[in-house]
Amino acid sequence: MSLLVPWKLKAALRPLPFSAAVSMSPRCSCLMTSMAVNLILVPRPSLLLHPSQGVSLGNTVTLRCHLPQPATRVELYRDGQWRSRKEMDQEQDVAEFSLAGIKKKDSGTYQCQYQGLAPAGTSEKSDPVKLVVTDHSYPPPGISLSPKEHVEIGTNVTIQCSNQEYGAAFLLHKDGHSSPIQQQEPDYWGTATFTLFGVTPADSGTYRCSYRIRGCCLLFSPLGDNVTLEVIPRPAPPGVNGGASRDLVAVVVGRWVAVIVFIIILTVSVLLVAQRRQMQRDERPGATSRGPEAVQFQVSPGDSEGLTYAQLQAVTPSNHPHSSSTTPEPPIIYAEVGTRGPR
């Protein structure tokens, strides 16, 4: 019976000092020596492209495989197939593979793998990286933006890229991003529609398109013309600013009216309090009131003959009782009483 161990892991086997019976089926059993399996993981390398984008036919590209531990050799794979090998010194931690004069067939997905020293073993392949090659002999795609340029926040924006002859898939690029932000298959007329839902200021920027050339894996057209999207705040509804101004005026006028009313009420209150205090002083017992003065009627000297003077006592009504200790002297009125007949 053989023990199968995955190729990604190396196993160190040693016999144990005892045996164990293993039953393979209800009808048979066998005696075998138990084995201990020590699993040893070899760290995975990483692969980078230089330059990582904008590679055109005829350019030179360097692929760098970074090693986490000393290795004896490093191998390079394209699309899962072995392509190249490089022997390593123990001091080296990076293996470089140079691709000069890039051709169409050089485009594809690359990975690297190494044979480690301590621990010994073959590592897993690195994460894949894509070498995208641009062929400038193909025409760039067309591009359109709807709505045009200045767009309010929350609006849905569509960007259309088109090339009817060669486009197999379209890529949408935005300045400032190292990789395409969207990918779309074209329709029957060779047009791909990209939709930006509910745009925000973060969506503002310059956009371009490219397309993957039909019949080839990672061979692309050059970038086409650009369109610029500017996302602006949504304008306030009509009358909002005027309404705010009117509200402000109303608030100011209302405050002034309130101040004036308060002053009037305060003034009236002060006057009423003063009048009430005056009335209270007038109504106190023992308060001296001005008595009626003596009234004297003047009689001409020619008419003094035959007149009789009578003394009349005038009593002024009063709401206050007179004090028992003092009796005020009533005023005296002199009146002329005629005793003669008409002249």
C-alpha positions in Angstrom: 0.0 0.0 0.0 1.4 3.4 -0.9 0.9 6.6 0.9 -0.1 9.6 -1.3 1.1 13.0 -0.4 0.1 16.2 -2.3 2.8 17.6 -4.4 2.5 21.0 -2.7 3.6 19.5 0.6 6.7 17.5 1.4 6.5 14.6 3.9 9.2 13.3 6.1 8.3 9.7 7.1 9.7 7.7 10.0 8.5 4.3 11.3 6.9 4.0 14.7 8.1 1.4 17.3 4.8 -0.5 17.1 2.5 -2.0 14.5 -1.2 -1.5 13.9 -3.8 -3.6 12.2 -5.8 -1.7 9.6 -9.0 -3.1 8.3 -9.6 -2.2 4.7 -13.0 -3.9 4.3 -15.3 -6.1 6.4 -13.8 -9.2 4.7 -10.1 -8.6 4.9 -7.6 -7.0 7.1 -3.9 -6.3 6.8 -1.0 -5.6 9.1 1.0 -2.5 8.4 3.5 -0.3 10.1 2.1 3.0 11.3 3.9 6.0 9.9 4.2 9.6 11.2 3.8 12.3 8.6 5.5 15.6 9.1 4.1 18.3 6.7 6.4 21.0 5.7 5.1 24.2 4.0 7.3 26.1 1.6 6.2 29.8 1.4 4.8 31.0 -1.8 6.7 33.6 -3.9 5.3 36.8 -5.5 5.6 38.0 -9.0 5.6 41.6 -10.3 5.7 43.2 -13.7 7.8 46.2 -14.6 6.2 48.2 -16.2 2.9 46.9 -14.9 0.8 48.6 -17.6 1.0 50.4 -20.9 3.2 47.7 -22.6 3.1 47.9 -26.4 4.4 45.6 -29.0 8.2 45.8 -29.2 8.7 47.0 -25.6 10.7 45.2 -23.0 9.1 43.8 -19.8 10.9 42.5 -16.7 9.2 39.9 -14.5 10.5 39.8 -10.9 9.9 36.8 -8.7 10.4 37.7 -5.1 11.5 34.8 -2.9 10.7 34.5 0.8 13.7 32.1 1.5 16.8 31.0 -0.3 16.2 28.9 -3.4 18.2 26.8 -5.8 16.2 27.6 -8.9 13.1 29.6 -10.0 10.8 28.7 -12.9 8.5 30.9 -14.9 5.1 29.8 -16.3 2.8 31.5 -18.9 -0.8 30.4 -19.0 0.1 27.4 -16.9 2.9 26.2 -19.2 6.5 26.2 -18.3 8.5 29.0 -20.1 11.8 29.6 -18.4 14.2 28.6 -15.6 16.8 30.5 -13.6 19.4 29.0 -11.3 19.9 30.9 -8.1 22.6 31.6 -5.5 21.7 31.3 -1.9 22.1 35.1 -1.3 19.6 36.1 -4.0 16.0 36.8 -3.0 14.8 38.0 -6.4 14.8 36.3 -9.7 14.4 38.4 -12.9 13.1 37.3 -16.2 13.4 39.8 -19.1 11.1 39.7 -22.1 12.6 41.8 -24.9 10.8 42.8 -28.0 7.3 41.9 -26.8 5.2 40.0 -29.3 1.5 39.1 -29.5 2.3 35.6 -28.2 4.0 37.1 -25.1 0.7 38.4 -23.7 -0.9 36.2 -21.1 -1.0 35.2 -17.4 2.4 34.6 -15.7 3.3 32.8 -12.5 6.6 31.8 -10.8 7.7 28.9 -8.6 10.9 28.0 -6.8 12.8 25.1 -5.3 13.6 25.9 -1.6 16.7 25.0 0.4 15.7 25.2 4.0 13.2 23.8 4.3 13.7 21.9 1.1 10.8 21.5 -1.3 9.0 23.0 -4.2 6.8 26.0 -3.4 3.3 26.7 -4.7 3.0 28.9 -7.8 2.7 32.6 -7.2 -0.5 34.5 -7.7 -1.1 35.1 -11.4 -0.3 38.5 -13.0 -1.5 39.5 -16.5 0.7 40.9 -19.1 -1.5 43.1 -21.3 0.0 44.2 -24.6 -1.2 47.1 -26.7 -1.2 46.9 -30.5 -1.3 50.4 -31.9 -2.1 49.1 -35.4 -5.7 48.8 -34.3 -8.0 51.8 -34.3 -9.0 53.2 -30.8 -12.7 52.9 -29.8 -15.2 55.7 -29.8 -16.7 57.0 -26.6 -19.8 59.1 -25.6 -21.1 60.4 -22.3 -24.8 60.9 -21.4 -25.8 63.3 -19.9 -23.1 65.6 -21.0 -20.3 66.7 -18.7 -22.0 68.7 -15.9 -24.2 66.2 -14.0 -26.1 66.7 -10.8 -25.5 64.4 -7.8 -27.6 61.3 -7.8 -28.0 61.1 -11.6 -27.4 57.9 -13.5 -24.7 58.4 -16.1 -24.0 56.1 -19.1 -20.7 55.9 -21.0 -20.7 54.1 -24.4 -17.7 52.6 -26.0 -17.9 51.3 -29.6 -15.9 49.4 -32.3 -17.8 47.1 -34.5 -14.9 45.5 -36.4 -12.4 44.2 -33.8 -13.8 44.7 -30.3 -14.4 41.4 -28.4 -14.7 43.1 -24.9 -14.5 46.7 -23.8 -12.7 48.1 -20.8 -13.5 51.4 -19.1 -10.5 53.3 -17.7 -10.5 56.3 -15.3 -7.5 58.5 -14.9 -5.8 57.9 -11.6 -6.6 54.1 -11.5 -4.0 51.6 -12.4 -6.5 49.1 -13.8 -9.8 49.3 -15.6 -12.8 50.0 -13.4 -15.3 48.0 -15.5 -15.5 45.5 -18.3 -18.4 44.9 -20.6 -19.2 42.7 -23.6 -20.4 44.6 -26.7 -23.9 44.3 -28.3 -24.6 43.2 -31.8 -23.6 46.7 -33.1 -20.2 46.6 -31.3 -21.2 49.0 -28.5 -20.7 48.4 -24.8 -22.7 50.5 -22.3 -21.3 51.3 -18.9 -23.7 52.7 -16.3 -22.6 54.8 -13.2 -25.6 54.7 -10.9 -26.3 57.7 -8.6 -23.1 59.5 -9.3 -21.3 61.4 -6.5 -18.4 63.9 -6.6 -16.0 60.9 -6.3 -17.2 59.9 -9.8 -15.9 63.1 -11.4 -12.9 62.6 -13.6 -11.7 61.7 -17.1 -12.7 58.4 -18.7 -11.4 56.4 -21.7 -12.1 53.1 -23.4 -10.1 50.3 -24.9 -11.1 46.9 -26.3 -9.7 43.4 -26.3 -8.9 42.4 -29.9 -11.1 39.6 -31.2 -9.3 36.3 -31.6 -6.4 37.0 -29.2 -6.2 36.6 -25.4 -4.6 39.7 -23.8 -3.9 41.9 -26.9 -5.7 45.2 -26.6 -6.3 48.4 -28.7 -4.8 51.7 -27.7 -6.9 54.0 -25.4 -9.4 56.1 -27.3 -10.5 59.7 -26.8 -11.5 60.9 -23.3 -14.7 62.3 -21.9 -14.8 64.3 -18.7 -17.5 63.9 -16.1 -18.1 66.7 -13.6 -20.6 66.0 -10.8 -22.1 69.2 -9.4 -24.5 69.8 -6.4 -28.2 69.7 -7.0 -29.6 73.3 -7.3 -32.1 74.4 -4.7 -35.7 74.4 -5.8 -37.1 77.8 -7.1 -38.1 80.2 -4.4 -36.1 78.6 -1.7 -33.6 81.5 -1.5 -36.4 84.1 -1.7 -38.5 82.3 0.9 -35.5 82.3 3.2 -35.0 86.0 2.8 -38.7 86.6 3.4 -38.6 84.5 6.5 -35.6 86.4 7.8 -37.4 89.8 7.3 -40.5 88.4 9.0 -38.4 87.3 12.0 -36.7 90.7 12.3 -40.0 92.6 12.0 -41.7 90.3 14.4 -39.0 90.9 17.0 -39.3 94.6 16.6 -43.0 94.5 17.0 -42.6 92.4 20.1 -40.2 94.9 21.6 -42.6 97.8 20.9 -45.6 96.0 22.4 -43.5 95.2 25.4 -42.5 98.8 25.9 -46.2 100.0 25.6 -47.4 97.4 28.1 -44.6 98.3 30.5 -45.4 102.1 30.2 -49.2 101.5 30.8 -48.4 99.2 33.7 -46.2 101.9 35.3 -48.9 104.6 34.8 -51.6 102.3 36.3 -49.4 101.5 39.3 -48.7 105.2 39.9 -52.4 106.1 39.6 -53.3 103.4 42.0 -50.8 104.5 44.6 -52.1 108.1 44.3 -55.6 106.9 44.9 -54.5 104.9 47.9 -52.8 108.0 49.4 -56.0 110.0 48.9 -58.2 107.4 50.6 -56.1 107.1 53.8 -58.0 108.2 57.1 -57.0 111.6 58.4 -55.9 112.8 55.1 -56.5 116.5 54.7 -58.7 117.5 52.0 -59.1 121.0 50.7 -62.2 122.5 52.0 -64.4 124.8 50.0 -63.4 128.4 50.2 -65.6 131.2 51.1 -67.4 132.6 48.1 -68.2 136.3 48.2 -70.5 137.9 45.7 -69.7 141.5 44.9 -72.6 143.9 45.0 -72.4 147.3 43.3 -72.6 150.3 45.6 -75.7 151.6 44.0 -77.6 148.5 44.7 -76.5 148.2 48.3 -79.5 150.0 49.6 -82.4 148.0 50.6 -80.4 144.8 50.7 -80.4 142.2 53.4 -77.4 140.0 53.8 -78.0 136.4 54.8 -75.4 134.0 56.1 -75.6 130.6 54.4 -73.8 127.6 55.5 -72.4 125.5 52.7 -71.8 121.9 53.5 -69.6 119.9 51.1 -70.4 116.2 50.8 -67.6 113.9 51.9 -67.1 110.2 51.9 -64.9 110.3 54.9 -66.3 110.5 58.4 -65.3 113.6 60.3 -63.0 113.2 63.3 -64.7 113.5 66.6 -62.0 115.6 68.1 -62.2 118.4 65.6 -65.2 120.0 64.0 -64.3 121.9 60.8 -65.9 125.3 60.5 -68.3 125.3 57.6 -67.7 127.9 54.9 -69.9 131.0 54.9 -71.6 132.4 51.8 -73.0 135.8 51.6 -75.9 136.3 49.3 -77.9 139.4 48.4 -81.6 139.2 49.0 -83.7 141.9 47.5 -86.7 143.3 49.5 -87.8 146.0 47.1 -89.9 145.5 44.1 -88.8 145.9 40.6 -87.5 149.3 39.7 
